[in-house]
Amino acid sequence: MAIKLGVSACVIGEKVRFDTGHKRSHFVSEELQPFVEYVPVCPEMAIGMGTPRPTIRLLDRGEEIGVRLVETKDSEIDHTDKMMAFSESTAERLASMELCGYVVCAKSPTCGMERVKIYRENGHVASEKIGVGLYTQALIKRMPWLPIEEDGRLNDPVLKENFVFRVFALHDLYQSVASGITRKAIIDFHSRYKLVLMAHSPTSYKALGSFVARIAEHDINAFFYEYRTLFMQAIAHRASRKNNTNVLMHLQGYFKRDLNKNQKAELAKLIESYRKGNMPLLAPLTLINHHLQQNPDDYLRKQSYLNPYPESLRLRYGL
């Protein structure tokens, strides 16, 4: 089953921007494309603004009125109510589709995820206010578990890897319960992601472990929905070099009876090189996967930490 990925339509090359242009992302529309099924949305087009169209912006009209979505040249033309109605109804519709992620257009007053400019009546930017596009606000509110990232931030290799990893992890979760939400399905999934949680959030690793241990005390559907949010929020924390090193050393321990002295020294050296920042994460992981092929272990073989997404995406080269 293809991974459903929500996306601002302009990011995959659709000419829907105010100037009839687009903001096509090579990574999203080319490198990621073989693995996903796009669900494109352009909020402005959806509410009938058309293209070309006047530019719009977020305008702070004070405490009583709040922030409004207005046209730049004529702030009396207000699209807020129509945009909010569309955003809320669309977020509700998308929530039932098992989306696994969403790429939004940076800086957009509808789709921007962070640092969207909010203006004052005098034309100056309200620098103390942190702006989020109205449509993206609705997505975040309705689907707090959903990985959302801006197109521009995907140029950062660490942010890109974390986003794609979360997309594939959520897809894995949905696939795990495709035949029904059961205690076994959730426990098996959680078991596969123990090393992932150790790397991304040791605190959440412990908390989620305790939560899953009490699964029998909960209604299974309610448990799944809460687990989904807690798990996805946990892995939104980017794995630090320190935590990754701890996981690598943990993995190393599984081979202490299988490797000879030289092999142990070679693996230890690679892990130390990674810890110091002289080697990418891929280097020790490649050797660990090699040793796992030579010395099979059912528990390690199932660990998503070792192979979280297709190798062809080449995402761990920059970590």
C-alpha positions in Angstrom: 0.0 0.0 0.0 1.4 3.4 -1.0 2.2 5.9 1.7 -0.3 8.8 1.6 1.5 12.1 1.9 -0.4 15.4 2.1 1.4 18.2 0.3 0.9 21.8 -0.7 0.1 21.5 -4.4 2.7 24.1 -5.4 5.4 22.0 -3.8 4.9 19.2 -6.4 4.9 21.7 -9.2 1.3 22.6 -9.7 1.0 26.2 -10.9 -1.3 27.4 -8.2 0.6 30.3 -6.6 -0.6 33.9 -6.7 1.6 34.7 -9.6 0.7 31.5 -11.5 4.0 29.9 -10.5 4.9 27.0 -8.2 7.5 26.1 -5.6 8.4 22.6 -6.8 10.7 20.6 -4.4 13.0 18.2 -6.1 13.2 16.0 -3.1 9.5 15.8 -2.6 8.4 15.5 -6.2 11.3 13.3 -7.4 13.2 11.4 -4.7 10.3 10.7 -2.4 7.8 10.3 -5.2 8.3 6.5 -5.8 7.3 5.7 -2.3 4.2 7.9 -1.8 0.8 8.8 -3.0 0.3 12.5 -3.0 -2.8 14.2 -1.6 -2.3 17.7 -2.9 -4.2 20.7 -1.5 -4.0 24.4 -2.3 -6.2 26.2 0.2 -6.4 29.5 -1.8 -7.5 27.7 -4.9 -9.9 25.6 -2.9 -11.8 28.6 -1.6 -12.1 30.1 -5.1 -9.3 32.7 -5.1 -8.0 31.5 -8.5 -4.6 32.4 -10.1 -3.3 34.9 -10.7 -4.7 36.5 -7.5 -3.9 39.3 -5.1 -1.3 38.5 -2.4 -2.6 37.8 1.1 -1.1 38.2 4.6 -1.9 37.7 8.3 -3.0 40.9 9.9 -3.2 41.4 13.7 -6.3 43.5 14.3 -6.0 43.6 18.1 -7.3 41.5 21.0 -11.0 41.8 20.2 -10.7 40.8 16.5 -7.5 38.8 16.5 -5.4 37.7 13.5 -7.1 37.8 10.2 -6.3 36.6 6.6 -6.6 39.7 4.4 -5.5 40.9 1.0 -2.2 42.9 1.1 -3.4 45.9 -0.9 -6.9 46.0 0.6 -7.1 44.8 4.1 -10.9 45.2 4.1 -11.1 42.1 1.8 -11.0 39.4 4.5 -10.8 35.7 3.7 -10.5 34.4 7.3 -13.9 32.8 7.8 -14.0 31.1 4.5 -10.4 29.8 4.9 -11.1 28.6 8.5 -14.2 26.7 7.4 -12.3 25.0 4.5 -9.3 24.2 6.7 -11.3 22.6 9.5 -13.5 20.5 7.1 -10.5 19.4 5.1 -8.5 18.5 8.2 -11.4 16.4 9.3 -11.6 14.7 6.0 -7.9 14.0 5.8 -7.9 12.6 9.4 -9.9 9.6 8.1 -7.5 8.9 5.3 -4.5 7.6 7.3 -2.2 10.3 6.0 1.4 9.5 7.1 2.8 13.0 6.7 2.4 16.4 5.2 4.8 18.8 3.4 3.6 22.4 3.6 4.8 25.5 1.8 7.1 27.7 4.0 6.2 31.3 4.9 2.7 31.0 3.4 -0.1 32.7 5.5 -2.2 29.6 4.9 0.3 26.7 4.8 3.4 28.0 6.7 4.4 25.9 9.7 6.5 28.5 11.6 7.8 32.0 11.4 4.9 33.2 9.2 4.9 37.0 9.2 2.0 38.6 11.1 1.6 42.3 10.3 0.2 45.2 12.3 -2.2 47.8 11.0 0.7 50.2 10.5 2.4 47.8 8.1 5.1 46.7 10.4 5.8 43.0 11.3 4.7 42.0 14.8 8.0 40.4 15.6 7.0 39.1 19.0 4.2 37.0 17.5 5.0 33.5 16.1 2.8 32.9 13.0 1.4 29.6 11.7 -0.6 29.5 8.5 -4.4 29.1 9.1 -4.7 25.8 7.2 -1.6 24.3 8.9 -3.0 25.3 12.3 -6.1 23.2 11.5 -4.0 20.2 10.5 -1.9 20.4 13.7 -5.0 20.8 15.9 -6.9 17.9 14.3 -3.9 15.5 13.8 -1.3 16.2 16.6 0.4 12.9 15.7 1.0 13.8 12.0 4.5 14.5 10.8 4.4 18.0 9.2 7.4 19.7 7.7 8.0 22.7 5.5 9.5 22.3 2.0 12.4 24.6 2.7 13.4 22.8 5.9 13.7 19.6 4.0 17.0 20.9 2.6 18.5 20.3 6.0 19.7 16.6 6.0 18.9 16.1 9.7 15.4 17.6 9.5 14.8 15.7 6.3 15.8 12.3 7.7 13.7 12.8 10.8 10.6 13.8 8.8 10.9 10.9 6.4 11.6 8.4 9.2 8.5 9.5 11.0 6.4 9.2 7.8 7.6 5.6 7.3 7.1 4.8 11.0 3.5 6.0 11.0 2.9 4.0 7.8 4.3 1.0 9.6 2.0 1.6 12.5 -1.0 1.7 10.2 0.1 -1.4 8.4 0.6 -3.2 11.7 -3.1 -2.8 12.6 -4.5 -3.1 9.0 -6.2 -6.4 9.9 -7.5 -5.0 13.2 -6.4 -3.1 16.2 -5.3 -5.8 18.6 -3.1 -5.9 21.7 -0.6 -8.2 19.9 -0.3 -5.9 16.9 0.5 -2.9 19.1 2.9 -4.8 21.3 4.7 -6.3 18.3 5.0 -2.8 16.7 6.3 -1.3 20.0 8.9 -4.1 20.3 10.3 -3.3 16.9 10.7 0.4 17.8 12.4 0.0 21.2 15.8 1.0 19.9 14.3 3.9 18.0 12.7 5.2 21.1 16.0 4.8 23.0 17.7 7.0 20.4 15.0 9.6 20.0 13.8 10.0 23.6 15.0 7.9 26.5 12.3 9.5 28.7 9.6 8.5 26.3 11.1 5.0 25.9 10.5 4.4 29.6 7.1 6.1 29.7 5.8 4.3 26.6 7.2 1.0 27.9 5.1 1.4 31.1 2.1 2.5 29.1 2.2 -0.6 26.8 2.8 -2.9 29.8 -0.7 -1.8 31.0 -2.4 -2.2 27.7 -4.9 -4.8 29.1 -6.3 -2.1 31.4 -7.5 0.0 28.4 -10.1 -0.1 25.7 -8.0 -1.2 22.8 -9.2 1.5 20.3 -8.7 4.3 22.8 -5.3 2.9 23.7 -4.3 2.9 20.0 -5.2 6.5 19.5 -3.4 7.7 22.6 -0.4 5.5 21.8 -0.2 6.8 18.2 0.0 10.4 19.5 2.5 9.6 22.2 4.7 7.5 20.0 4.8 10.0 17.1 5.5 12.9 19.5 8.4 10.9 21.0 10.1 10.3 17.7 9.6 13.9 16.6 12.6 14.5 18.9 15.7 14.2 16.7 18.1 11.4 17.8 21.2 13.0 19.3 24.7 11.7 18.6 24.9 10.8 22.3 21.8 8.7 22.2 22.7 7.1 18.9 26.0 6.1 20.4 24.3 4.5 23.4 22.1 2.5 21.0 25.1 1.4 18.9 26.9 0.3 22.0 23.7 -1.6 23.1 23.7 -3.3 19.7 27.4 -4.1 20.0 26.6 -6.1 23.1 24.5 -8.5 21.2 27.6 -9.7 19.3 30.0 -10.2 22.2 29.9 -13.9 21.9 30.0 -14.0 18.1 32.8 -11.7 17.1 36.5 -12.3 17.4 38.9 -9.8 19.1 39.7 -8.0 15.8 36.0 -7.7 14.8 35.1 -6.3 18.2 37.9 -3.8 18.0 36.8 -2.7 14.5 33.2 -2.2 15.5 34.2 -0.3 18.7 36.5 2.0 16.6 33.7 2.8 14.2 31.3 3.6 17.0 33.9 5.8 18.7 34.5 7.6 15.4 30.8 8.3 15.0 30.6 9.5 18.6 33.4 12.0 17.8 31.7 13.2 14.7 34.3 11.7 12.3 32.0 9.2 10.7 28.3 9.2 9.7 25.9 7.0 11.5 25.7 4.8 8.4 29.3 3.5 8.9 28.8 1.6 12.2 25.2 0.6 11.2 26.5 -1.0 7.9 29.0 -3.1 9.9 26.3 -4.0 12.5 24.0 -5.1 9.7 26.8 -7.1 8.2 27.4 -8.9 11.5 23.7 -9.5 11.8 23.6 -11.3 8.5 26.5 -13.5 9.6 25.0 -14.0 13.1 21.2 -13.9 12.9 19.2 -12.7 15.8 15.4 -12.5 15.5 15.0 -9.6 17.9 17.6 -7.4 16.2 16.4 -8.4 12.7 13.0 -6.9 13.4 14.4 -3.6 14.9 13.3 -0.7 12.8 16.3 1.3 13.9 18.5 -0.7 11.6 16.5 -0.3 8.5 13.8 2.4 9.0 13.2 3.3 5.3 14.4 2.3 1.8 18.2 2.6 1.6 17.9 4.2 -1.9 16.8 7.4 -0.1 20.4 7.8 1.2 19.3 9.8 4.2 21.8 8.5 6.8 24.8 9.7 4.8 24.4 13.2 6.4 23.9 12.1 10.0 
